[in-house]
Amino acid sequence: MSTSSLALLTKYRVALWTIAMSIHAAAFPVMPTRPCSFCLSLQGGSVFADFDTDSGGTVPLRRISFDGYGCCDATAAAKMSPADSRVLLDALARGALASEVVGDVLTRFFRQRQDIIWSDALKQHGLL
């Protein structure tokens, strides 16, 4: 295989990896049976994440439900960092959740908490 063909193949694989790993987030109405500050529909509705906000403006995850896995009580999960919380809350307020920055914030959060949130479900739904 020539060097240029190998470079193109590597570039193609990197592009596919990037596409496969992107997080698609949208605001979802808070349901009375699942109280929280706000809810995100992730990956086209196969995952729902319920978040709160505290008095300091940081964002803890309350619960997350995955198609094929059920609902994971995430109250033991630590809060997002203050900086990531601000990014997420600002994007939510502007209706700009479909951005690479929000995807990066959520990916970072899920990677840091995969020992608490079901890692197999996170992987299956492309959230890591």
Buried (B, 14 or more C-beta within 10 A) or exposed (E): EEEEEEEEEEEEEEEEEEEEEBBBBBEBEBEEEEEBBBBBBBBEEBBBBBBBBEEEEBBBBBBBBBBEBEEBEBEEBEBBBEEBBBBBBEBBEEEEBEEEBBBBBBBEBBEBBBEBBBBEBBEBBBBB
